[in-house]
Amino acid sequence: MGKRPLDILNETLNSNVFVRLKKQREFRGQLQGYDMHMNLVLDNAEEILNEGKSDQEIERFEQLYDTKLQA
């Protein structure tokens, strides 16, 4: 049986994450907390601007992070 989304978030606490939101906004940071609605709290968060970057460059960046979350 697969893991539930909140179980995955719990296992990812205090880890570096890559978050892709609706409308393709992307952030990276350290997951510090979450709630049952999947609102996330990130420490040292930065928005990633992919304007002008190739798919290959974006894929290389994503490989730097162990966890990739999509909201």
C-alpha positions in Angstrom: 0.0 0.0 0.0 1.3 3.5 -0.9 2.1 6.1 1.7 -0.3 8.9 2.4 0.8 12.4 1.5 0.9 13.5 5.2 3.1 10.5 6.0 5.5 11.6 3.3 5.6 15.1 4.7 6.2 13.8 8.2 9.2 11.8 7.0 10.5 14.9 5.1 10.6 17.2 8.1 13.9 19.1 8.5 15.0 18.0 5.0 15.6 20.2 2.0 12.6 20.1 -0.3 11.7 21.4 -3.7 8.0 22.6 -3.9 6.1 23.2 -7.1 2.9 25.1 -6.7 0.0 25.7 -9.1 0.8 28.1 -11.9 4.4 26.7 -11.9 5.8 28.7 -9.0 8.7 26.8 -7.4 10.4 27.1 -4.1 13.2 25.4 -2.3 13.9 25.3 1.5 14.0 23.2 4.6 10.6 21.8 5.6 9.9 22.9 9.2 6.2 22.0 9.4 2.8 21.5 7.8 -0.8 21.1 8.6 -3.7 18.9 7.5 -4.5 21.2 4.6 -0.9 20.7 3.3 0.2 24.3 4.1 3.9 24.1 4.3 6.4 26.0 6.5 9.8 26.3 4.9 13.0 27.8 6.5 15.5 29.6 4.3 13.0 29.5 1.4 13.9 30.8 -2.0 11.7 31.1 -5.0 13.2 29.5 -8.1 12.7 31.5 -11.3 13.0 29.2 -14.3 12.6 31.9 -16.9 15.0 31.3 -19.7 16.2 27.9 -18.4 16.1 24.8 -20.5 14.3 21.6 -19.3 17.7 20.0 -18.9 19.0 22.7 -16.5 15.8 22.5 -14.5 16.1 18.7 -14.3 19.7 19.0 -13.0 18.6 21.4 -10.3 15.8 19.0 -9.3 18.3 16.2 -8.9 20.1 18.1 -6.2 17.2 17.6 -3.9 16.2 14.2 -2.4 12.6 15.1 -2.1 10.3 16.8 -4.7 6.8 17.8 -3.5 4.0 19.0 -5.6 1.1 21.0 -4.0 
